Amino acid sequence: MSTTDEGRPGVPGPDADHHLGGVLKVVAFRRLWTALSLSSLGDWLGLLALTALAPRLASEGYAAANLAIAGVFILRLAPAILVGPIAGVIADRLDRRWTMVVCDVARFALFLSIPIVASLWWLFVATFLIEVASLLWIPAKEATVPNLVPRERLEAANQLSLFTTYGSAPVAAALFAGLALLSGVLDNALPAIDEVDLALYVNAATFLVSAVTILRLPLISE
């Protein structure tokens, strides 16, 4: 018996149990992996865009620009210390699907607001809130994976998730560079949008698509 279309485990063969490609044949996990890929890409692209935007919004001066960049990194790490210890407990008490959907929609709205508000203080506040949302999203996702794949494929699923989380970093860097080239082409038609703003809008869109993808997953339970 093979894995069903709904993504529930059947009795997979021994060669498929630990194969990274085999786990993607589970439809429900493949959709969750798609959402993870988009969220990871958005995280890395957001980091690049925010570190590029922060010195522009800072007061003039080399020191102020460096402090703005440092502030982005500090606020990316601070939530893990302040909220991290209880994020898993909170996420475990909430509906997993809606936790991920709400967190993705929140990150979409926050990233979208940053170039619109165009203020350094709001960039810092939004960065902190984005990381809080990420800390709630991750344990909800981790708790969902065992419900979507058979035990024999859980190790492969975890490996694929880990690879996707960090492997999307060079993809985000390439995308950021590509958006910089695209903004140069579009500069005459849309002079108000530079490469950083464009990157933030694309970044926001990845989280919105991720939210829609997760919303369509019927097998995520509480």
C-alpha positions in Angstrom: 0.0 0.0 0.0 1.3 3.4 -0.8 0.8 6.8 0.9 -2.7 8.1 0.3 -3.5 11.3 -1.6 -4.6 12.9 1.7 -1.1 12.4 3.1 -1.8 9.8 5.7 0.8 7.1 6.0 0.4 3.7 4.2 3.0 1.0 4.3 5.9 2.5 2.4 8.7 0.3 1.0 12.1 0.2 2.8 13.8 2.3 0.1 11.3 5.1 0.4 11.3 5.3 4.2 14.5 7.5 4.5 14.6 9.1 1.1 14.3 12.9 1.1 12.4 12.8 -2.2 10.1 10.1 -1.0 8.8 12.2 1.9 7.7 14.8 -0.6 5.3 12.3 -2.1 3.2 12.8 1.0 0.8 15.5 -0.3 0.1 17.1 3.1 3.7 17.3 4.0 4.6 18.7 0.6 2.2 21.5 1.1 3.6 22.2 4.6 7.1 22.1 3.2 6.1 24.6 0.6 4.9 26.9 3.3 8.2 26.3 5.2 10.2 27.1 2.1 8.3 30.4 1.6 8.6 31.4 5.3 12.3 30.6 5.4 12.9 32.5 2.2 11.0 35.4 3.6 13.1 35.3 6.8 16.4 35.5 5.0 15.2 38.0 2.4 13.7 40.1 5.2 17.0 40.1 7.1 18.9 41.4 4.0 16.3 44.0 3.3 16.1 45.3 6.9 19.8 45.6 7.3 19.9 47.5 4.0 17.1 49.8 5.0 18.0 50.5 8.6 21.1 52.7 7.8 19.0 54.7 5.3 16.5 55.5 7.9 19.0 56.4 10.6 20.3 59.9 11.2 23.2 61.0 9.1 26.5 59.7 10.1 28.5 56.5 10.0 28.0 55.7 13.7 24.2 56.1 13.5 24.1 53.8 10.5 26.1 51.1 12.3 23.9 51.4 15.3 20.8 51.0 13.2 22.2 47.8 11.6 23.2 46.5 15.1 19.7 47.3 16.3 18.2 45.0 13.6 20.4 42.1 14.7 19.8 42.7 18.4 16.0 42.8 17.8 16.2 39.6 15.7 17.9 37.8 18.6 16.2 39.4 21.7 12.8 37.7 21.2 14.5 34.2 21.4 15.7 35.1 24.9 12.6 36.9 26.1 9.8 34.9 24.4 11.6 31.7 23.3 11.3 29.7 26.5 7.5 30.1 26.6 6.8 30.2 22.8 6.5 26.5 22.5 4.2 26.3 25.5 1.9 29.0 24.1 1.9 27.4 20.6 1.1 24.0 22.1 -2.1 25.4 23.7 -3.4 26.9 20.4 -4.8 25.4 17.2 -1.7 24.7 15.1 -3.1 25.6 11.7 -4.5 28.9 12.9 -1.4 29.7 14.8 0.7 29.4 11.7 -1.8 31.2 9.5 -2.2 34.1 11.9 1.6 34.3 12.4 2.2 34.4 8.6 -0.5 37.0 8.1 1.0 39.1 10.9 4.5 38.9 9.3 2.9 39.8 5.9 1.3 42.9 7.4 4.4 43.9 9.4 6.8 43.6 6.4 4.4 45.4 4.2 4.1 48.3 6.7 7.9 48.9 7.0 8.5 50.6 3.7 5.1 52.4 4.0 5.8 53.9 7.4 9.5 54.4 6.5 10.6 55.1 10.1 13.5 53.6 12.0 11.6 53.2 15.2 8.8 51.3 13.4 11.4 49.2 11.7 12.7 48.2 15.1 9.2 47.5 16.5 8.2 45.5 13.5 11.4 43.5 13.6 10.8 42.5 17.2 7.1 41.5 16.5 8.1 39.6 13.4 10.5 37.5 15.4 7.9 36.9 18.1 5.5 35.6 15.4 8.3 33.4 14.0 8.9 31.9 17.4 5.3 30.9 17.6 5.2 29.6 14.0 8.1 27.2 14.4 6.9 25.0 17.3 3.5 24.8 15.7 5.1 23.6 12.5 7.4 21.1 14.3 4.4 19.6 16.2 2.5 19.3 12.9 5.1 17.2 11.0 4.6 13.9 12.9 0.8 14.1 12.1 1.5 14.3 8.3 4.2 11.7 7.7 4.6 8.1 8.9 7.1 7.4 11.6 9.5 5.8 9.1 9.8 9.0 7.2 9.9 11.4 10.1 13.7 11.6 10.1 13.8 12.4 6.4 11.1 15.0 6.9 13.1 16.7 9.7 16.3 16.6 7.6 14.4 18.2 4.7 13.0 20.9 6.9 16.4 21.7 8.3 18.0 21.8 4.9 15.2 24.1 3.7 15.5 26.5 6.6 19.2 27.2 6.0 19.4 26.3 2.3 17.0 29.1 1.4 19.7 31.7 2.5 21.7 31.7 -0.7 18.4 31.7 -2.7 17.3 34.8 -0.8 20.6 36.5 -1.5 20.3 35.7 -5.2 16.7 36.9 -5.1 17.7 40.2 -3.4 20.4 40.8 -6.0 17.8 40.0 -8.8 15.3 42.4 -7.3 18.0 45.1 -7.2 18.5 44.6 -11.0 14.8 44.6 -11.5 14.3 47.8 -9.6 16.9 49.4 -11.9 14.9 48.4 -14.9 11.6 49.6 -13.4 13.2 52.8 -12.1 11.8 55.0 -14.9 8.2 53.7 -14.5 8.2 53.4 -10.7 10.8 55.8 -9.4 9.5 55.7 -5.8 10.2 52.0 -5.4 13.9 51.1 -4.9 15.4 47.6 -4.5 14.9 47.5 -0.7 11.2 48.4 -0.8 10.7 45.9 -3.6 12.4 43.2 -1.6 10.2 43.9 1.4 7.0 43.8 -0.7 8.1 40.5 -2.3 9.0 39.3 1.2 5.6 40.2 2.5 4.0 38.3 -0.4 5.9 35.0 0.6 4.2 35.0 4.0 0.8 35.7 2.5 1.2 32.7 0.1 2.5 30.6 3.0 -0.6 31.5 5.1 -3.0 30.5 2.2 -1.0 27.2 1.7 -1.3 26.3 5.4 -5.0 27.3 5.5 -5.7 24.6 2.8 -4.1 21.8 4.9 -7.1 20.0 6.5 -5.0 17.4 8.4 -3.4 19.8 10.8 -5.0 19.1 14.2 -4.9 20.9 17.5 
